[in-house]
Structure formats: structure tokens, C-alpha cells
Amino acid sequence: MAPVLPTVYLVRHATPDWSRADLVYHLPPGPPLTPQGEQEAARLGEFLRDMGVRRMFASPLERCHRTALLAAQASGAPWSTDPRLAEIRPEEKAADILARVWPLWLEAAQAGNPVALVTHGGPITLLLGELGLDPAVLAQHQATFDRRNPLPPAGVWRAVLPALGDAWALDLAYTPDTHTARAWLV
């Protein structure tokens, strides 16, 4: 049996209710999911199940919490809330965000089984940059999706470490509009 390669899925929450101007976007609870977002989260769970995800961690904001709950129901993977995955706050700098997210990233990468981190576009953008995604590729994805995010709501970037000392192999593995994984090449 081949060894399990360290694999982490960076998951953006499903579609929230952008019309909820009465809720601060970066503070709990934040806006809830729309009915479309609820459907996206369930389909996301099917993808995570098919990818063998064994554990999920989610931001404490409602849109991530609900995404993780619905995805867990479909995938069978247990999940828990982790405040390190919270949305970027206006006073935070990139170094502050990486200082809180990076230790969880390392824990997930060393888990031995595929892990999903359900968070927000901002932290995912910073992690992708830190993991070595070509800035031009990152910019192309940010130009494609809403609010300069590198993936759509309920989208997933996959990070695989082919061998110790190698660079992380990164790909946009899932978008809710395709309902299927995209081909991944090492």
C-alpha cells in the first residue's frame, strides 16, 4: 500500500447572504448561508468524502460553521471550530493572519490523513502565497471569482506534498459549478 501523502484541502465557505447589512462580515456570527449556499455545502461534503477527508476544522463565523456542518453530514468526517481560521479583521496585517493560521496549517499537514480547513478567501489567499503559488496564477484566479477571492464560494484548493523537501503541489480541485473534482497532475 502506498503511503498517504500529506494533503490539506483549503475550503472557502458556501454562499452567504450578502444582503445582511445588519451583520458585521468579519465578526461572529456574520451572515448565514443562503439556500443556495446550503446546497453547495452538501455537494462539497460529497466531494470531501470522495477525496477521503478524515477531519475538518472551521472558522467560528456562521457561514463557515454551517458549511462544515452540512459538509460533515455528507462526508462523515468529524469537524470542530478553530478560531485561527476566522475572517481577516480590518486591523490585521498579513503577518498577523499567517501567525494565527500557519500553526493550524502545520498540524493539518502532519495529520497523516486528508484534512479540510473551512475558512474565508482572505486566509486562503495568504496560505496559497505562503505555499508558493505563482503570484500570476493567484492573480488570475482572483480576477475570475467574486470579491477578489482565489476560489468561488464552496470552492476547494488542494495542497499535496509529494515528498519531504518538495514544494506543495497546488490545484483548484473543486468548484460548485462543476460538481466534480478537476483533474490533478503531479
Secondary structure, DSSP 8 states (H G I E B T S, - for coil): ------EEEEEE---B-TT-TTS-TTSTT---B-HHHHHHHHHHHHHHHHTT--EEEE-SSHHHHHHHHHHHHHH---EEE-GGG----TT--HHHHHHHHHHHHHHHHTSSS-EEEEE-HHHHHHHHHHTT--HHHHHHHHHHSGGG-SS-TT-EEEEE--STTS--EEEEEE-TTT-SB-----
